[in-house]
Amino acid sequence: MSSAEESRQAKVISELRTFIKKVLSDPTVASKCMDIARTLKDEPDADTKIAAAISAETIVRIPEVHSDADRIFIEIIKDVLEDEAALY
């Protein structure tokens, strides 16, 4: 693995650690993120709208240009929504 790849992975891990800390420090963050995603999931450009709404309505900040960690976070939200839908 190249040092550039290792550096990128370290950055992703650091960003995800910061996000996890925010979720653990404010238990309303996870449910608010999921509520936002449920509302916007079927919109055109849903990922961008979800990220913007999460940034506006929670302590989580997702910049307009999404990092790898931001994309992973949004993918996980969509996975959870798919799992919810499969239960019903």
Order of alpha helices (4+ residues) and beta strands (2+ residues): alpha-alpha-alpha-alpha
